[in-house]
């Protein structure tokens, strides 16, 4: 399945595909990042065996591959960057889980209706890539039966300033891709209003990690 129309999606494809080999090299050499380990710690508060995973902005597949190796039944990995999807398929093959994962190239918000629901939905460093974060969160919550896990930029002056600089220069030079700053507290409130409760929180210098469970 391929659906990546629009300037924003094409820009993300161009930008992240360029770095896909670098991300793959890092995962192969060092394994999961700190943020990913924290996400997994929160996710593992519910049983993993037989779970179905929806990994939005899956990158090279590190998270859903790890969960499949730990007993998850099926995974769908979605990414707007063709280079990332290619690397994710390579890693799935190397780790012996390729037959348990479906990789989809496209913008999740455009193809959500065609994707299966999942027990666990993951958005690792994805929300800040979308201008319309409400739509992304709303549609991904619709697909989530039990656990909703995400990482977003940490709310502090330094991180906000760094994002502001990136956004300014991206607009100035009209780059193909740029990040977006959102009101993260409003997004968390939106998740809770949909019947989810927070079960895990942590942070790194740059990122905040939150895991929610339905009911």
C-alpha positions in Angstrom: 0.0 0.0 0.0 1.4 3.4 -1.0 -0.1 6.7 -0.3 2.1 9.7 0.2 0.5 12.6 -1.6 0.9 16.2 -0.7 3.9 18.4 -0.2 4.2 17.7 3.5 4.4 13.9 3.0 6.7 14.2 0.1 9.0 16.4 2.1 9.1 13.9 5.0 9.9 11.1 2.5 12.8 13.1 1.1 14.2 14.2 4.4 13.9 11.0 6.4 14.9 8.7 3.6 18.2 10.6 3.4 19.0 9.6 6.9 17.5 6.0 6.9 20.9 4.3 6.4 22.3 6.3 9.4 19.4 5.2 11.6 19.8 1.6 10.5 23.5 1.7 11.3 22.8 3.0 14.8 20.2 0.4 15.5 22.4 -2.4 14.3 25.3 -1.2 16.4 23.7 0.1 19.5 20.1 -1.3 19.7 17.2 0.7 21.0 17.5 4.4 22.0 16.8 5.6 25.5 13.4 6.9 24.5 12.5 3.6 22.8 13.5 1.6 25.9 11.3 3.9 28.0 8.4 3.4 25.7 8.8 -0.4 25.9 9.0 -0.2 29.7 5.6 1.5 29.8 4.1 -0.8 27.1 5.2 -3.9 29.0 2.9 -3.0 31.8 0.3 -5.0 29.8 0.8 -8.5 28.4 2.7 -8.6 25.1 2.0 -12.1 23.9 -0.5 -12.3 21.0 -0.8 -8.5 20.9 -1.2 -6.7 17.6 0.9 -3.6 17.1 0.4 -0.4 15.1 3.7 1.4 14.8 3.1 4.9 13.3 6.3 6.6 12.0 8.0 3.2 12.5 11.4 4.3 11.1 13.7 1.3 10.7 11.3 -0.8 12.7 13.1 -1.1 16.0 10.1 -1.0 18.3 7.7 -3.3 16.5 10.5 -5.8 15.7 11.5 -5.9 19.4 7.8 -6.5 20.4 7.4 -9.2 17.8 10.5 -11.0 19.1 9.0 -10.8 22.6 5.8 -12.5 21.7 3.5 -10.0 19.8 1.5 -11.7 17.1 1.3 -9.2 14.3 2.6 -5.7 13.6 1.8 -3.0 11.0 4.6 -0.5 10.5 3.7 2.8 8.8 6.1 5.4 7.6 6.1 8.3 5.1 9.8 7.7 4.1 10.5 4.9 1.6 14.1 4.6 2.9 12.8 3.9 6.4 10.3 1.2 5.1 13.1 -0.4 3.2 15.4 -0.6 6.2 12.5 -1.9 8.4 11.8 -4.7 6.0 15.5 -5.6 6.0 15.6 -5.7 9.8 12.4 -7.7 10.0 13.9 -10.3 7.6 17.2 -10.4 9.6 15.3 -10.9 12.9 13.1 -13.6 11.5 9.8 -11.8 11.9 9.1 -10.6 8.3 6.0 -12.9 8.0 4.5 -11.2 11.0 4.7 -7.6 9.9 3.1 -5.5 7.2 5.0 -2.4 6.2 3.0 0.4 4.7 4.5 3.4 2.9 2.3 6.5 3.4 0.9 9.3 5.5 -1.0 7.6 8.3 -3.7 10.3 8.4 -4.5 9.6 4.7 -4.6 5.8 4.9 -5.9 5.2 8.5 -9.3 3.8 7.3 -7.5 1.0 5.4 -5.3 -0.1 8.4 -6.2 -2.7 11.0 -7.0 -1.8 14.6 -4.3 -2.8 17.1 -3.9 -3.6 20.8 -0.9 -1.3 21.1 -0.3 1.9 19.1 3.1 3.6 19.1 4.0 7.1 17.9 7.7 7.6 18.7 8.8 11.2 17.8 6.0 11.4 15.3 3.5 14.0 16.5 6.0 16.9 16.0 6.2 15.9 12.3 2.5 16.8 11.7 1.0 20.2 11.3 -2.4 18.8 12.2 -1.6 16.9 15.4 -5.2 16.6 16.5 -6.1 14.7 13.4 -3.1 12.3 13.8 -4.0 11.7 17.5 -7.7 11.3 16.8 -7.3 8.8 14.0 -4.6 6.8 15.8 -6.8 6.6 19.0 -9.6 5.2 16.8 -7.3 2.3 15.9 -6.2 1.6 19.5 -7.9 -1.1 21.6 -5.7 -1.1 24.7 -2.4 0.8 24.9 -1.4 4.1 23.4 2.3 5.1 23.7 4.0 8.2 22.4 7.0 10.4 22.7 6.9 14.2 22.2 9.3 17.1 22.6 9.8 17.9 26.3 8.1 21.1 27.4 10.8 23.4 28.5 12.4 26.7 27.4 15.5 25.1 25.9 13.6 22.5 23.8 11.0 25.1 22.7 13.8 27.5 21.7 15.6 24.7 19.7 12.4 23.9 17.8 11.7 27.5 17.2 15.1 27.9 15.5 14.5 24.8 13.3 11.1 26.0 12.3 12.4 29.5 11.5 15.2 28.3 9.2 13.0 25.7 7.6 10.5 28.4 6.7 13.2 30.8 5.6 14.9 28.4 3.3 11.7 26.6 2.3 13.0 23.2 3.1 11.1 20.1 2.1 10.3 19.2 5.7 10.0 21.0 9.0 8.9 20.1 12.5 6.0 21.6 14.4 5.5 22.7 18.0 2.2 21.8 19.6 0.6 22.2 23.0 1.5 18.8 24.4 -0.7 19.2 27.5 -3.8 19.6 25.2 -2.9 16.5 23.3 -2.6 14.5 26.6 -6.0 15.8 27.7 -7.4 14.8 24.4 -6.1 11.2 24.9 -7.6 11.0 28.4 -10.9 12.4 27.1 -11.1 9.4 24.8 -11.2 6.9 27.7 -7.5 6.3 28.3 -5.6 6.8 31.6 -1.9 7.4 32.0 0.0 4.4 33.3 3.6 5.4 32.7 5.6 8.6 32.2 9.3 9.4 31.9 11.6 11.9 30.1 15.0 12.5 28.6 16.7 15.8 28.1 14.8 16.4 24.9 11.7 14.0 25.0 8.7 13.2 27.1 7.4 9.7 27.1 3.8 8.8 28.0 1.9 5.5 27.9 -1.8 5.3 28.3 -4.2 2.3 28.8 -7.8 2.3 27.8 -10.2 2.3 30.7 
